[in-house]
Amino acid sequence: MSEMNYKQKAYDQLKLDADKIMQLIKVQMDNLTMPQCPLYEEVLDTQMFGLSKEVDFAIRLNLIEEEVGKQLLTQLEKELSKLHDAFTNI
């Protein structure tokens, strides 16, 4: 397998994991579940922490560019912010 294939596979896996977290956020938004719920916060924090560690690992292995990893995490943080804003403005 070529280096480019490894890099693409690494990115694809990170994107898949990010999409799973995004789906969790969207389910919360769709169901209007309180984001302050301790269980929700714990699960989301754990998922985000895990993804950030995956991204760091992929960057250290030179499988993805640092900027690409930051963009993945930033997009998720923006969605999380939207969720928080939706509930604080109710």
KOLMIKE-339515 format. One line per 3 residues: number of its first residue (from 1); for each residue x negated, y negated, z of N, C-alpha, C. Coordinates in Angstrom, 2 decimals. Last residue first. Layout:
BEGIN
NUM	X:Y:Z:X:Y:Z:X:Y:Z  ...
//
This chain:
BEGIN
90	33.41:-29.27:24.49:34.80:-28.76:24.52:35.58:-29.57:25.54  30.77:-29.85:24.40:31.68:-30.85:23.86:33.13:-30.40:23.87  29.40:-27.70:25.26:29.35:-28.87:26.13:30.28:-29.96:25.65
87	29.80:-25.92:23.19:30.44:-25.67:24.47:30.38:-26.86:25.42  28.37:-26.98:21.09:29.79:-26.64:20.88:30.49:-26.44:22.21  25.79:-27.12:22.15:26.55:-28.36:21.89:28.03:-28.08:21.74
84	25.15:-24.38:22.09:25.19:-25.11:23.36:26.02:-26.39:23.21  25.21:-23.92:19.34:26.09:-23.18:20.24:26.24:-23.94:21.55  23.18:-25.62:18.48:24.55:-25.82:18.00:25.54:-25.14:18.93
81	21.01:-24.38:19.74:21.38:-25.74:20.13:22.81:-26.06:19.69  20.91:-22.04:18.28:21.17:-21.98:19.71:21.63:-23.34:20.22  20.18:-23.07:15.83:21.47:-22.41:15.97:21.87:-22.31:17.44
78	17.61:-24.00:16.49:18.63:-24.94:16.02:20.02:-24.34:16.17  16.34:-21.61:17.09:16.52:-22.59:18.16:17.57:-23.63:17.77  16.27:-20.46:14.55:17.06:-19.83:15.61:17.33:-20.82:16.74
75	14.52:-22.24:13.30:15.88:-22.07:12.79:16.79:-21.45:13.85  12.19:-21.82:14.80:12.85:-23.13:14.82:14.29:-23.01:14.35  11.46:-19.22:14.07:11.85:-19.51:15.45:12.61:-20.82:15.55
72	10.89:-19.61:11.32:11.86:-18.59:11.76:12.38:-18.92:13.16  8.87:-21.55:11.49:10.14:-21.86:10.83:11.24:-20.87:11.25  6.80:-20.15:12.69:7.41:-21.27:13.40:8.76:-21.63:12.80
69	6.21:-18.36:10.61:6.69:-17.87:11.90:7.39:-18.96:12.69  5.28:-20.18:8.71:6.44:-19.32:8.40:7.05:-18.79:9.71  3.01:-21.22:9.98:4.13:-22.10:9.66:5.41:-21.30:9.37
66	1.28:-19.00:10.05:1.78:-19.57:11.29:3.02:-20.44:11.04  2.02:-16.41:7.72:1.42:-17.70:8.02:2.06:-18.25:9.29  1.61:-12.93:8.46:2.44:-14.07:8.06:1.67:-15.35:8.41
63	-0.54:-11.37:8.95:0.51:-10.80:8.11:1.51:-11.86:7.67  -2.66:-11.78:10.67:-2.68:-12.45:9.36:-1.67:-11.81:8.39  -2.46:-10.96:13.17:-2.90:-9.94:12.21:-2.98:-10.50:10.79
60	-1.42:-13.25:14.30:-2.78:-12.84:14.67:-3.34:-11.79:13.72  1.16:-13.15:13.19:0.25:-14.25:12.84:-1.19:-13.84:13.14  2.21:-10.90:14.45:2.07:-10.90:12.99:1.12:-12.01:12.53
57	2.17:-11.84:17.12:1.40:-10.66:16.74:1.16:-10.64:15.22  3.99:-13.97:16.98:2.60:-14.21:17.38:1.70:-13.06:16.93  6.31:-12.51:16.31:5.78:-13.52:15.39:4.31:-13.79:15.71
54	6.63:-10.99:18.63:6.45:-10.32:17.33:5.81:-11.28:16.33  7.05:-13.06:20.46:5.87:-12.20:20.60:5.58:-11.44:19.31  9.46:-14.04:19.54:8.29:-14.93:19.53:7.00:-14.13:19.68
51	11.09:-11.82:20.00:10.82:-12.24:18.63:9.59:-13.15:18.58  11.09:-11.79:22.82:10.56:-10.66:22.06:10.21:-11.04:20.63  12.33:-14.24:23.35:10.97:-14.00:23.82:10.33:-12.87:23.01
48	14.85:-13.75:22.21:14.01:-14.82:21.68:12.55:-14.63:22.09  15.73:-11.62:23.87:15.61:-11.44:22.42:14.68:-12.49:21.81  15.74:-12.89:26.37:14.91:-11.70:26.15:14.67:-11.48:24.66
45	17.63:-14.89:25.92:16.26:-15.24:26.30:15.30:-14.09:26.02  19.89:-13.27:25.41:19.36:-14.15:24.38:17.92:-14.56:24.67  20.19:-11.95:27.88:20.01:-11.19:26.65:19.37:-12.07:25.57
42	20.50:-14.16:29.61:19.41:-13.21:29.81:19.13:-12.43:28.53  22.81:-15.40:28.62:21.54:-16.13:28.65:20.36:-15.17:28.76  24.69:-13.32:29.03:24.42:-13.85:27.69:23.06:-14.54:27.65
39	24.57:-13.14:31.83:24.23:-11.99:31.00:23.89:-12.44:29.58  25.41:-15.75:32.68:24.07:-15.23:32.98:23.65:-14.05:32.10  26.92:-18.07:30.59:27.09:-16.74:31.18:25.70:-16.15:31.43
36	26.71:-20.32:29.16:26.10:-20.34:30.49:26.24:-19.01:31.21  28.19:-20.01:26.90:26.75:-19.79:26.78:26.05:-19.81:28.13  31.25:-18.36:26.92:30.44:-19.36:27.59:28.95:-19.07:27.44
33	32.51:-17.63:23.76:32.04:-17.11:25.04:31.10:-18.14:25.65  33.84:-17.95:21.33:33.82:-19.02:22.32:33.48:-18.52:23.72  33.59:-16.25:19.28:34.44:-15.81:20.39:34.52:-16.84:21.51
30	31.85:-17.60:17.61:33.15:-17.19:17.11:34.12:-16.83:18.23  29.58:-17.86:19.25:30.28:-19.05:18.77:31.70:-18.69:18.33  28.87:-15.18:19.60:29.19:-16.00:20.76:29.98:-17.24:20.35
27	28.35:-14.52:16.98:29.43:-13.82:17.68:29.85:-14.64:18.90  26.13:-16.16:16.54:27.38:-16.41:15.81:28.56:-15.71:16.47  24.22:-14.97:18.21:24.62:-16.37:18.43:25.97:-16.63:17.77
24	24.02:-12.47:16.98:24.42:-12.56:18.38:24.91:-13.97:18.69  23.00:-13.28:14.52:24.32:-12.66:14.58:24.86:-12.71:16.01  20.49:-14.15:15.31:21.43:-15.12:14.73:22.85:-14.56:14.79
21	19.40:-11.71:16.01:19.61:-12.72:17.05:20.61:-13.76:16.56  19.33:-10.58:13.47:20.09:-9.92:14.54:20.39:-10.90:15.67  17.59:-12.31:12.16:18.99:-12.25:11.74:19.87:-11.57:12.79
18	15.21:-11.65:13.42:15.76:-12.99:13.59:17.24:-13.01:13.21  14.91:-9.05:12.41:15.05:-9.25:13.86:15.64:-10.63:14.15  14.63:-9.69:9.69:15.70:-8.81:10.13:15.97:-8.99:11.63
15	12.29:-11.19:9.80:13.52:-11.83:9.35:14.73:-11.00:9.79  10.48:-9.23:10.56:10.71:-10.37:11.43:12.02:-11.07:11.08  10.67:-7.59:8.28:11.06:-7.07:9.59:11.33:-8.20:10.57
12	9.72:-9.31:6.28:11.07:-8.75:6.18:11.55:-8.24:7.53  7.07:-9.72:7.15:8.02:-10.83:7.10:9.46:-10.31:7.09  6.10:-7.10:6.83:6.05:-7.76:8.14:7.05:-8.90:8.18
9	6.46:-6.72:4.08:7.16:-5.85:5.04:7.20:-6.48:6.42  4.71:-8.65:3.12:6.13:-8.76:2.82:6.95:-7.92:3.79  2.29:-7.65:4.07:2.73:-8.98:4.48:4.23:-9.14:4.24
6	2.21:-5.21:2.72:2.21:-5.24:4.18:2.73:-6.58:4.68  2.11:-6.14:0.06:3.24:-5.33:0.51:3.35:-5.31:2.03  -0.37:-7.40:0.09:0.84:-8.20:-0.14:2.08:-7.43:0.30
3	-2.10:-5.26:0.40:-2.01:-6.25:1.47:-0.73:-7.08:1.33  -0.55:-2.20:-0.81:-1.39:-3.39:-0.93:-1.15:-4.34:0.24  -0.85:1.18:0.00:0.00:0.00:0.00:-0.89:-1.24:0.00
//
